[in-house]
Amino acid sequence: MSQETPKDDPRQRSDKASRKQTDKPWEGNPEKEQRHESDIDLEKWHRTNTH
């Protein structure tokens, strides 16, 4: 029988998260990286009937 090492401990394994997470919360929410920095044309948006 082989002896287990601390690296084999399944409790130390972490599941991959379905959402992006960060170890640096002070840098902001990583989910908001896809924000549009340009101004939104509200007149055009109003005509699209998506509100």
Summary of the structure (lengths in Angstrom):
residues: 51
radius of gyration: 22.7
end to end distance: 65.5
largest distance: 73.0
contacts: 38
relative contact order: 0.09
helix: 39%
strand: 0%
